[in-house]
Amino acid sequence: MWKVIWIDLWTTNSCVSYMLWDKSEVIANSEWARTTPSIVYIKWDEMLVWDLAKRKAILEPKNVIFETKRFIWRKFKEVENEVKDSPFDMKEGKDGWVLISIDGKDYKPEQISGFVLKKLKEDAEKFLWEPVTQAVITVPAYFNDSQRNATKAAWEIAGLKVERIINEPTAASLAYGEWKNKDEKIVVFDLWGWTFDVTILEIGSEWTFQVLSTSGDTQLGWKDFDQKIINYLVDAFKTKEWINLKDNAMAMQRLKDEAEKAKMQLSQTEKVDIMIPFICTDDKWQPKNLAESLTRAQFENLCKDLLDRCKQPVIQALKDSKLDKNDINEVILVWWSTRMPAVKTIVKDIFGKDPKATVNPDEAVSQWAAIQWWIIQWNVTDILLLDVTPLSLAVEVEWGLAHVLIPRNTTIPAKKSNIYTTATDNQNAVTVHVVQWERQFAKDNKSLGQFNLEWIPPMRRGQPQIEVTFDIDANWILKVSAEEKSTWKKQDVVIQWATNLSDDEIEKAKEEAEKFAEEDKKRKELVESKNKLEQLTYQMQNIIDENKDKLSDDAKDEVNKLIESAKEMKDKEDATKEECEKELERLNKEFADWYQKHSAELQPSAWATDNQATPDAWNENNGWDSAQPDEVIDAD
């Protein structure tokens, strides 16, 4: 079978494509529309999809389910504010996830999405005259692993096997690059229903597509612009009629439809008249009409805060890509809100050029999904797609620091390793704790999972060589392994690397990273200074223990005083980095002087020999120049 469909499941609408020879084509639905509302109507044993379902929304708002993609694999507590504005019923499941309630029956969001996909699949099969069972799926750039898996489940409900997952803005850029043959750096400005993604890619003349960076705002989408119009109309009607339309579910559904139409019309005209007859009745059961006008200038003023928020992710993506705005060849706009003149103005102000209009903003993602399947199905080797990770991946080390192995915006597939060691003598196990986020301390990041590497042979602190490896494949699955090099003992685990991490949390990660960057830096510097004090204490104590029969009591007392002074500074709660560094400098100098004074009495210690250090390796600034790993994994 060579015909396969590729459905871009949007929050509000969906699009289906297939490959006709070597060209991607959009499939019209049974109503001859190229895009399809992602809406389901369920009442007892009856189910309608698309426009048939949408027509039921005004009279039976609690039975018409829409925009479920934004609820896929999200905790109910994360979306409580959105639930308040929803006309249909939602509740918290036993496991804390969102459930949609219709006529006493509960559905998961991915089930509703599965119903939409099933209808799209059936219409595509009628068009292609053959069954289809395989698919490439597209997801927002910041969908975490749980949301990706839940999206896969929706496709499985529709009877489709998922072969590959790619990010939506990446797919749009690839549709733009279809059949091009030159080197370009492009920006994809992806403003869709509930999130905003910015992706910067480099398209090579040899058909390579490399994502350089991705950024975004998981709280910003075109529905926020629609909501501005809805609020404007509600407030205006309340002022005139003293009636709050938010208390009327049918009225709010009609407002929602008219607000979206008004937004679209204002992209083409300077003014729109909004007329909704018999929107409600007053307390005497007299019908009331809504009649308001809205100019483009008024609309853009209402949305000023949203338009300002569109700028920062673009600037952040440019910074992460290490490019200048003058390095950008083209800017591609994706989804309906990018047709707004104000959005185009933002792009022109930032990059000094008009955005590209050669790609259909509503069909680009679906078309590239088709091209991607063609690449997989026919083993096309001259087209290479390289995507990136949205957030950093790290392992917790001593003092609770997060040591990053795979930084944010690293190209995937990716595999990185690092050598760690133990924190105490004879430590027989270590805990490998994997975290995700941008903060410098593990406790401030999102925990992805942990496992133990046990049965480490008895050795002094710092001797074990424990190699930890992070390996992310093309489908965003993270495998973590830890191996003790002397015994080859190894532990492997597959971690759902962004499990239960909401879109809100991802954006919060970046905001917190910026907000607390200076605070984290100071804390890290203090911890590192105290760590050096502890290392010096450990080294001095080992010298005393290994030479106790050769040193006089006075000589040992001198070192014990230095050790006690180091411990006092290390344990001082309000100690500053400057105090710790000053004390470390003093102790290093005094211990170096002491060592030179008693060098004739000392022999190279077993500890120093094991760590490939000799008395000649002592440095006044850095202490022993041993071959120990830089980071220590705390004891289990």
C-alpha positions as CSV (number, residue, x, y, z in Angstrom):
1,M,0.0,0.0,0.0
2,W,1.5,3.3,-1.1
3,K,-1.3,5.8,-0.3
4,V,-1.2,7.0,3.3
5,I,-3.0,9.9,5.0
6,W,-1.4,12.5,7.2
7,I,-3.8,14.4,9.5
8,D,-2.8,17.6,11.1
9,L,-5.1,17.5,14.2
10,W,-5.5,21.2,15.2
11,T,-7.2,22.5,18.3
12,T,-10.0,24.1,16.2
13,N,-9.7,22.6,12.7
14,S,-7.9,19.7,11.0
15,C,-6.4,19.1,7.6
16,V,-5.6,15.9,5.7
17,S,-2.9,15.4,3.0
18,Y,-1.5,12.6,0.9
19,M,1.3,12.2,-1.6
20,L,0.4,12.2,-5.3
21,W,3.6,10.9,-6.9
22,D,6.2,13.3,-5.4
23,K,3.8,16.2,-4.5
24,S,1.8,16.6,-1.4
25,E,-1.9,17.4,-1.8
26,V,-4.7,18.3,0.6
27,I,-7.8,16.1,0.7
28,A,-11.1,17.8,0.8
29,N,-13.6,16.4,3.3
30,S,-17.1,15.0,2.5
31,E,-18.4,18.6,2.5
32,W,-15.7,19.7,0.1
33,A,-13.9,21.9,2.6
34,R,-10.1,21.7,2.7
35,T,-10.0,22.2,6.5
36,T,-12.4,20.6,9.0
37,P,-13.7,21.8,12.4
38,S,-12.4,19.5,15.2
39,I,-15.8,19.3,16.8
40,V,-17.8,16.3,18.1
41,Y,-21.5,16.2,19.1
42,I,-22.5,13.3,21.4
43,K,-26.0,12.7,22.7
44,W,-26.7,9.2,24.0
45,D,-26.1,6.9,21.0
46,E,-25.8,9.7,18.4
47,M,-22.5,11.1,17.4
48,L,-21.9,13.8,14.8
49,V,-18.5,15.3,13.7
50,W,-17.4,18.5,12.0
51,D,-20.0,21.1,10.7
52,L,-22.9,18.9,11.6
53,A,-21.7,18.9,15.2
54,K,-21.0,22.7,15.1
55,R,-24.6,23.4,14.1
56,K,-25.7,21.8,17.4
57,A,-23.5,24.0,19.5
58,I,-25.9,26.9,20.1
59,L,-29.0,24.8,21.1
60,E,-27.1,22.0,23.0
61,P,-23.8,23.5,24.1
62,K,-23.2,20.8,26.8
63,N,-23.2,18.1,24.1
64,V,-20.8,19.7,21.6
65,I,-17.2,19.2,22.4
66,F,-14.4,21.2,20.8
67,E,-10.8,22.2,21.2
68,T,-10.0,19.1,23.2
69,K,-6.4,19.0,22.0
70,R,-5.5,21.6,24.6
71,F,-6.7,19.3,27.4
72,I,-4.8,16.2,26.2
73,W,-2.9,14.6,29.1
74,R,-3.2,17.7,31.4
75,K,-4.0,17.8,35.1
76,F,-7.4,19.2,35.9
77,K,-5.8,21.7,38.2
78,E,-3.7,23.1,35.3
79,V,-6.8,24.0,33.3
80,E,-9.3,25.1,36.0
81,N,-9.5,28.6,34.5
82,E,-10.2,27.2,31.0
83,V,-12.9,24.9,32.4
84,K,-14.8,27.8,33.8
85,D,-15.2,29.3,30.3
86,S,-16.2,26.0,28.7
87,P,-19.8,25.4,27.8
88,F,-19.5,21.6,28.2
89,D,-18.9,19.8,31.5
90,M,-15.4,18.7,32.6
91,K,-14.2,17.2,35.9
92,E,-11.2,15.8,37.6
93,G,-10.6,12.0,37.2
94,K,-9.4,9.8,40.0
95,D,-5.8,10.1,38.7
96,G,-6.1,13.9,38.5
97,W,-6.4,14.2,34.7
98,V,-9.1,16.0,32.8
99,L,-12.3,14.1,32.0
100,I,-15.1,15.4,29.7
101,S,-18.7,14.5,30.9
102,I,-21.5,14.0,28.4
103,D,-24.9,12.7,29.5
104,G,-23.4,10.9,32.5
105,K,-20.5,9.3,30.6
106,D,-16.9,10.3,30.9
107,Y,-14.4,10.6,28.0
108,K,-10.7,11.4,27.9
109,P,-9.7,14.3,25.6
110,E,-7.8,11.9,23.4
111,Q,-10.9,9.8,22.9
112,I,-12.8,12.8,21.5
113,S,-9.8,13.6,19.2
114,G,-9.9,10.0,18.1
115,F,-13.6,10.4,17.0
116,V,-12.5,13.4,14.8
117,L,-9.6,11.4,13.4
118,K,-11.7,8.4,12.6
119,K,-14.1,10.5,10.5
120,L,-11.2,12.2,8.7
121,K,-9.8,8.7,8.0
122,E,-13.1,7.5,6.6
123,D,-13.5,10.4,4.2
124,A,-9.9,10.1,3.1
125,E,-10.4,6.4,2.3
126,K,-13.4,7.3,0.2
127,F,-11.3,9.8,-1.7
128,L,-8.4,7.4,-2.2
129,W,-10.5,4.2,-2.8
130,E,-8.4,2.1,-0.5
131,P,-8.0,1.6,3.3
132,V,-5.3,3.5,5.2
133,T,-3.7,2.3,8.4
134,Q,-0.5,4.2,8.9
135,A,0.3,7.9,9.6
136,V,2.9,10.5,10.5
137,I,1.6,12.9,13.2
138,T,2.4,16.5,14.0
139,V,2.3,18.0,17.5
140,P,3.1,21.5,18.9
141,A,6.8,22.0,19.6
142,Y,6.3,22.1,23.3
143,F,4.1,19.0,23.6
144,N,5.7,16.9,26.3
145,D,6.2,13.1,26.0
146,S,2.9,12.3,27.8
147,Q,1.0,14.6,25.5
148,R,2.7,13.0,22.5
149,N,1.8,9.5,23.7
150,A,-1.8,10.6,24.4
151,T,-2.0,12.0,20.8
152,K,-0.7,8.7,19.5
153,A,-3.5,7.0,21.5
154,A,-6.1,9.2,19.7
155,W,-4.7,8.0,16.4
156,E,-4.8,4.4,17.5
157,I,-8.5,4.9,18.5
158,A,-9.0,5.9,14.8
159,G,-7.3,2.7,13.7
160,L,-4.0,4.3,12.6
161,K,-0.5,3.3,13.4
162,V,1.9,6.2,14.1
163,E,5.2,5.9,12.3
164,R,6.8,9.2,13.2
165,I,6.2,12.3,15.3
166,I,7.4,15.7,14.1
167,N,6.9,19.2,15.5
168,E,4.3,21.5,13.8
169,P,6.5,24.5,13.2
170,T,9.2,22.3,11.8
171,A,6.7,20.7,9.5
172,A,5.5,24.1,8.3
173,S,9.1,25.1,7.4
174,L,9.6,21.9,5.5
175,A,6.5,22.6,3.5
176,Y,8.0,26.0,2.7
177,G,11.2,24.4,1.7
178,E,9.5,21.8,-0.6
179,W,11.4,21.6,-3.8
180,K,13.7,24.5,-3.0
181,N,17.4,24.2,-3.6
182,K,19.3,26.9,-1.8
183,D,20.8,27.7,1.6
184,E,18.4,29.7,3.8
185,K,17.8,30.5,7.4
186,I,14.1,30.8,8.1
187,V,11.8,31.7,11.1
188,V,8.4,29.9,11.5
189,F,6.0,32.1,13.4
190,D,3.4,29.6,14.5
191,L,0.4,31.3,16.3
192,W,-2.4,28.7,16.6
193,G,-5.3,28.1,18.8
194,W,-3.8,27.9,22.3
195,T,0.0,28.2,22.0
196,F,2.6,30.2,20.2
197,D,5.8,28.6,18.8
198,V,8.8,30.2,17.1
199,T,11.3,28.0,15.4
200,I,14.4,28.9,13.5
201,L,15.7,26.5,10.9
202,E,18.6,26.3,8.5
203,I,17.6,24.8,5.1
204,G,20.6,23.5,3.2
205,S,21.0,23.2,-0.6
206,E,21.6,19.5,0.0
207,W,18.1,19.0,1.4
208,T,19.0,19.3,5.0
209,F,16.6,20.9,7.5
210,Q,18.2,21.7,10.8
211,V,16.3,23.3,13.7
212,L,18.6,25.8,15.3
213,S,16.3,26.9,18.2
214,T,12.7,26.9,19.4
215,S,10.9,29.2,21.8
216,G,7.3,30.2,22.5
217,D,4.5,31.1,24.8
218,T,2.3,28.2,25.9
219,Q,-0.3,30.7,27.3
220,L,-0.8,32.6,24.0
221,G,-2.9,31.7,21.0
222,W,-5.5,33.0,18.6
223,K,-8.3,32.1,21.1
224,D,-6.8,34.8,23.4
225,F,-7.5,37.3,20.6
226,D,-11.1,36.0,20.2
227,Q,-11.6,36.3,23.9
228,K,-10.7,40.0,23.8
229,I,-13.6,40.5,21.4
230,I,-15.9,38.4,23.5
231,N,-15.0,40.4,26.7
232,Y,-15.5,43.6,24.8
233,L,-19.0,42.5,23.6
234,V,-20.0,41.2,27.1
235,D,-19.0,44.4,28.8
236,A,-20.7,46.6,26.1
237,F,-23.9,44.6,26.4
238,K,-23.8,44.6,30.2
239,T,-23.4,48.4,30.1
240,K,-26.4,48.9,27.8
241,E,-28.8,46.2,29.1
242,W,-27.6,45.3,32.6
243,I,-27.4,41.7,31.6
244,N,-24.4,39.5,32.1
245,L,-24.2,37.2,29.0
246,K,-21.6,34.9,30.8
247,D,-24.5,33.4,32.7
248,N,-26.0,32.2,29.5
249,A,-24.3,29.2,27.8
250,M,-26.1,29.5,24.5
251,A,-25.5,33.2,24.3
252,M,-21.8,32.7,24.9
253,Q,-21.5,30.1,22.2
254,R,-23.1,32.6,19.7
255,L,-20.6,35.3,20.9
256,K,-17.7,32.9,20.4
257,D,-18.7,32.2,16.8
258,E,-19.2,35.9,16.0
259,A,-16.0,36.9,17.7
260,E,-14.0,34.6,15.5
261,K,-15.7,35.9,12.4
262,A,-15.1,39.5,13.5
263,K,-11.4,38.8,14.0
264,M,-11.1,37.3,10.5
265,Q,-13.1,40.2,8.9
266,L,-10.9,42.8,10.6
267,S,-7.9,41.3,8.8
268,Q,-9.5,42.4,5.6
269,T,-11.5,45.6,6.6
270,E,-11.1,48.5,8.9
271,K,-14.4,48.1,10.7
272,V,-16.9,45.3,11.4
273,D,-20.5,45.4,12.6
274,I,-21.5,42.6,14.9
275,M,-25.2,41.8,15.0
276,I,-26.7,39.0,17.0
277,P,-30.5,39.1,17.1
278,F,-32.4,37.7,20.1
279,I,-29.2,36.8,22.0
280,C,-31.2,36.6,25.3
281,T,-34.2,37.8,27.1
282,D,-34.5,40.2,30.1
283,D,-36.3,39.4,33.4
284,K,-39.7,40.2,31.7
285,W,-38.9,37.7,28.9
286,Q,-38.5,40.4,26.4
287,P,-35.9,39.5,23.6
288,K,-32.7,41.5,23.4
289,N,-30.4,42.0,20.5
290,L,-26.7,42.7,20.4
291,A,-25.5,45.3,18.0
292,E,-21.9,46.6,18.2
293,S,-19.2,47.9,15.9
294,L,-15.5,47.3,16.2
295,T,-12.7,49.0,14.3
296,R,-9.3,47.4,13.5
297,A,-7.7,50.1,15.6
298,Q,-9.9,49.3,18.6
299,F,-9.2,45.6,18.2
300,E,-5.5,46.1,18.1
301,N,-5.7,48.3,21.1
302,L,-7.6,45.6,23.0
303,C,-5.0,43.1,22.0
304,K,-1.9,45.3,22.7
305,D,-0.7,43.1,25.6
306,L,-1.0,39.9,23.4
307,L,0.8,41.5,20.5
308,D,3.6,42.6,22.8
309,R,3.9,39.0,24.1
310,C,4.5,37.8,20.5
311,K,7.8,39.7,20.4
312,Q,9.7,38.1,23.3
313,P,9.7,34.4,22.0
314,V,11.1,35.7,18.7
315,I,13.9,37.6,20.4
316,Q,14.6,34.5,22.6
317,A,14.7,32.2,19.6
318,L,17.2,34.5,17.8
319,K,19.4,34.6,20.9
320,D,19.4,30.8,21.3
321,S,20.2,30.3,17.6
322,K,23.1,32.7,17.9
323,L,21.9,34.5,14.8
324,D,21.4,38.1,14.0
325,K,18.1,39.3,12.5
326,N,20.0,40.2,9.4
327,D,20.9,36.5,9.0
328,I,17.3,35.5,8.5
329,N,16.3,35.1,4.9
330,E,12.5,34.5,5.3
331,V,9.8,34.5,8.0
332,I,6.9,32.1,7.5
333,L,3.5,32.7,9.2
334,V,1.4,29.7,10.2
335,W,-2.3,29.5,11.2
336,W,-5.1,32.0,10.9
337,S,-4.1,34.7,13.4
338,T,-0.9,35.3,11.5
339,R,-3.0,36.8,8.8
340,M,-3.7,39.7,11.2
341,P,-2.0,43.0,9.9
342,A,-0.7,43.7,13.4
343,V,1.1,40.4,13.5
344,K,2.7,41.1,10.1
345,T,3.7,44.5,11.4
346,I,5.5,42.9,14.4
347,V,7.4,40.6,12.1
348,K,8.4,43.5,9.8
349,D,9.5,45.6,12.8
350,I,11.7,42.8,14.1
351,F,13.3,41.5,10.9
352,G,12.9,44.5,8.6
353,K,11.2,42.4,5.9
354,D,7.6,41.3,5.1
355,P,6.7,37.7,6.1
356,K,6.5,35.0,3.4
357,A,3.0,34.3,1.9
358,T,3.9,31.4,-0.4
359,V,2.8,28.8,2.1
360,N,-0.9,28.3,2.9
361,P,-0.8,28.9,6.7
362,D,-3.7,26.4,7.3
363,E,-2.3,23.5,5.2
364,A,1.4,23.7,5.5
365,V,1.8,21.3,8.4
366,S,-0.4,18.6,7.0
367,Q,1.4,18.8,3.6
368,W,4.8,18.3,5.2
369,A,3.5,15.3,7.2
370,A,2.7,13.7,3.9
371,I,6.2,14.5,2.6
372,Q,7.7,13.0,5.8
373,W,5.9,9.7,5.2
374,W,7.1,9.7,1.6
375,I,10.6,10.0,3.0
376,I,10.1,7.1,5.4
377,Q,8.1,4.8,3.0
378,W,10.6,5.1,0.1
379,N,13.7,5.4,2.2
380,V,14.6,8.8,0.8
381,T,18.1,9.5,1.9
382,D,18.8,12.9,0.3
383,I,16.4,14.7,2.7
384,L,17.6,15.1,6.3
385,L,15.5,16.5,9.1
386,L,17.2,17.5,12.4
387,D,15.0,18.7,15.2
388,V,15.9,20.0,18.7
389,T,15.0,19.4,22.4
390,P,12.9,22.2,23.9
391,L,14.4,22.0,27.4
392,S,17.6,21.0,29.1
393,L,18.1,17.5,30.6
394,A,20.3,17.1,33.6
395,V,21.4,14.7,36.4
396,E,21.4,15.6,40.1
397,V,24.9,15.8,41.6
398,E,26.4,16.6,45.1
399,W,24.9,19.6,46.9
400,G,21.7,19.2,44.8
401,L,23.1,20.8,41.7
402,A,21.7,19.9,38.3
403,H,24.5,19.0,36.0
404,V,23.3,19.4,32.4
405,L,24.1,16.6,29.9
406,I,21.9,17.7,27.0
407,P,21.3,21.5,26.9
408,R,18.1,23.1,25.5
409,N,18.0,23.3,21.7
410,T,20.3,20.3,21.2
411,T,19.8,18.6,17.9
412,I,18.2,15.2,18.1
413,P,18.8,12.3,17.9
414,A,21.4,13.1,20.6
415,K,23.6,11.0,22.9
416,K,25.8,12.5,25.7
417,S,27.8,10.9,28.5
418,N,29.7,12.1,31.5
419,I,31.8,10.5,34.3
420,Y,30.7,10.9,37.9
421,T,31.9,9.5,41.2
422,T,30.9,8.9,44.8
423,A,30.5,11.3,47.7
424,T,31.7,9.0,50.6
425,D,34.1,6.2,51.3
426,N,32.9,2.7,50.6
427,Q,29.7,3.9,49.0
428,N,28.0,0.8,47.5
429,A,25.2,2.5,45.5
430,V,24.4,5.8,43.8
431,T,21.0,7.3,42.8
432,V,20.8,8.6,39.3
433,H,18.1,11.4,39.4
434,V,17.1,12.8,36.0
435,V,15.6,16.3,35.8
436,Q,14.4,18.6,33.1
437,W,14.2,22.4,33.2
438,E,16.6,25.4,33.1
439,R,17.3,25.9,36.9
440,Q,20.7,25.2,38.4
441,F,19.4,23.2,41.3
442,A,17.7,19.9,40.9
443,K,14.9,20.6,43.4
444,D,13.8,23.6,41.3
445,N,13.5,21.5,38.1
446,K,11.0,18.9,36.9
447,S,11.8,15.4,38.1
448,L,11.6,12.9,35.3
449,G,12.6,9.8,37.3
450,Q,15.4,8.1,39.1
451,F,17.0,4.7,39.5
452,N,19.8,3.1,41.6
453,L,23.1,1.7,40.5
454,E,24.1,-0.8,43.2
455,W,26.8,-3.2,44.2
456,I,29.6,-0.8,43.7
457,P,32.8,-2.3,45.1
458,P,34.2,-0.7,48.3
459,M,36.5,2.2,47.3
460,R,37.5,5.5,48.7
461,R,35.4,8.6,47.8
462,G,36.2,9.8,44.3
463,Q,37.7,6.5,43.0
464,P,34.6,4.9,41.3
465,Q,34.2,6.0,37.7
466,I,30.4,6.0,37.0
467,E,29.5,6.8,33.4
468,V,26.0,8.2,32.9
469,T,24.6,8.4,29.4
470,F,21.5,10.2,28.0
471,D,20.3,8.9,24.6
472,I,17.3,10.6,22.9
473,D,16.0,9.0,19.7
474,A,14.2,10.7,16.7
475,N,10.8,10.0,18.4
476,W,11.8,11.9,21.6
477,I,12.2,8.8,23.8
478,L,15.0,9.2,26.4
479,K,17.1,6.2,27.5
480,V,19.3,6.7,30.6
481,S,22.1,4.3,31.6
482,A,24.7,4.2,34.4
483,E,27.8,2.0,34.4
484,E,30.6,1.6,37.0
485,K,33.7,1.2,34.8
486,S,35.8,-1.0,36.9
487,T,33.2,-3.8,37.3
488,W,31.1,-3.0,34.2
489,K,28.0,-3.1,36.3
490,K,25.3,-1.3,34.4
491,Q,21.7,-0.2,34.8
492,D,19.4,1.0,32.0
493,V,16.0,2.6,32.1
494,V,13.7,4.3,29.6
495,I,12.4,7.5,31.0
496,Q,9.2,9.2,29.8
497,W,11.3,12.3,29.8
498,A,8.7,14.9,30.0
499,T,5.9,12.9,31.8
500,N,3.1,15.1,33.2
501,L,5.0,18.3,32.4
502,S,2.3,20.8,31.3
503,D,2.7,23.5,28.7
504,D,2.3,26.0,31.5
505,E,5.2,24.5,33.3
506,I,7.4,24.6,30.3
507,E,6.9,28.3,29.8
508,K,7.3,28.8,33.5
509,A,10.7,27.0,33.2
510,K,12.0,29.7,30.9
511,E,10.5,32.6,32.9
512,E,11.9,31.3,36.2
513,A,15.3,30.6,34.6
514,E,15.5,34.3,33.7
515,K,13.9,35.6,36.9
516,F,16.1,33.5,39.2
517,A,19.3,33.4,37.0
518,E,21.2,35.7,39.2
519,E,20.0,34.1,42.5
520,D,20.9,30.6,41.1
521,K,24.3,31.8,40.1
522,K,25.1,33.1,43.6
523,R,23.8,29.9,45.2
524,K,25.8,27.7,42.9
525,E,29.0,29.7,43.5
526,L,28.5,29.4,47.2
527,V,27.9,25.7,47.0
528,E,31.0,25.2,44.8
529,S,33.1,27.2,47.3
530,K,31.9,25.1,50.2
531,N,32.5,22.0,48.1
532,K,36.1,23.0,47.7
533,L,36.4,23.5,51.4
534,E,35.0,20.0,52.0
535,Q,37.4,18.5,49.5
536,L,40.4,20.2,51.1
537,T,39.2,18.9,54.5
538,Y,39.0,15.4,53.2
539,Q,42.5,15.6,51.7
540,M,44.1,17.0,54.8
541,Q,42.5,14.4,57.0
542,N,43.8,11.6,54.7
543,I,47.3,13.0,54.9
544,I,47.1,12.9,58.7
545,D,45.5,9.4,58.8
546,E,48.1,7.9,56.5
547,N,51.1,9.4,58.3
548,K,49.9,9.3,61.9
549,D,52.9,7.2,63.0
550,K,55.4,9.6,61.3
551,L,54.1,13.0,62.4
552,S,54.5,14.5,65.8
553,D,51.5,15.5,67.9
554,D,52.2,19.2,67.3
555,A,52.3,18.7,63.6
556,K,49.0,16.8,63.6
557,D,47.5,19.5,65.8
558,E,48.4,22.2,63.3
559,V,46.5,20.3,60.5
560,N,43.6,19.5,62.8
561,K,43.1,23.2,63.5
562,L,43.0,23.9,59.7
563,I,40.5,21.1,59.3
564,E,38.3,22.5,62.1
565,S,38.5,26.0,60.6
566,A,37.4,24.6,57.2
567,K,34.5,22.7,58.7
568,E,33.3,25.8,60.6
569,M,33.2,27.9,57.5
570,K,31.6,25.1,55.5
571,D,28.8,24.7,58.1
572,K,28.3,28.4,58.6
573,E,24.7,29.0,57.3
574,D,25.1,32.7,56.5
575,A,28.6,32.4,55.0
576,T,29.1,34.3,51.7
577,K,31.0,33.1,48.6
578,E,33.6,35.7,49.3
579,E,34.2,34.5,52.9
580,C,34.5,30.9,51.7
581,E,37.0,31.8,49.0
582,K,39.0,33.9,51.4
583,E,39.1,31.1,53.9
584,L,39.9,28.5,51.2
585,E,42.8,30.7,50.0
586,R,44.2,31.0,53.5
587,L,43.9,27.3,54.3
588,N,45.5,26.3,51.0
589,K,48.5,28.5,51.6
590,E,48.9,27.4,55.3
591,F,48.5,23.7,54.4
592,A,51.0,24.1,51.5
593,D,53.5,25.7,53.9
594,W,52.9,22.9,56.4
595,Y,53.4,20.2,53.8
596,Q,56.7,21.7,52.6
597,K,57.8,22.0,56.3
598,H,57.1,18.3,57.0
599,S,57.8,16.9,53.5
600,A,60.8,14.9,54.8
601,E,58.6,13.0,57.2
602,L,55.9,12.2,54.7
603,Q,55.6,9.5,52.1
604,P,53.2,9.6,49.1
605,S,49.9,8.5,50.6
606,A,47.8,5.6,49.4
607,W,45.0,8.0,48.8
608,A,47.2,10.2,46.6
609,T,48.6,7.3,44.7
610,D,45.2,5.8,44.0
611,N,44.1,9.2,42.6
612,Q,47.2,9.6,40.5
613,A,48.5,12.5,42.6
614,T,51.9,13.0,44.2
615,P,53.1,15.7,46.6
616,D,54.5,17.5,43.6
617,A,51.0,17.8,42.2
618,W,49.9,20.1,45.0
619,N,48.9,23.5,43.9
620,E,48.3,26.4,46.2
621,N,45.3,27.7,44.3
622,N,43.6,24.4,43.5
623,G,44.8,21.9,46.0
624,W,45.6,18.4,44.7
625,D,45.5,18.1,40.9
626,S,44.0,14.6,41.0
627,A,42.2,12.8,38.2
628,Q,38.9,12.7,40.0
629,P,35.7,13.4,38.0
630,D,34.4,16.9,38.4
631,E,31.0,16.0,39.8
632,V,29.9,13.7,42.6
633,I,26.6,11.8,42.7
634,D,25.2,11.7,46.2
635,A,24.8,8.5,48.2
636,D,21.5,6.7,47.8
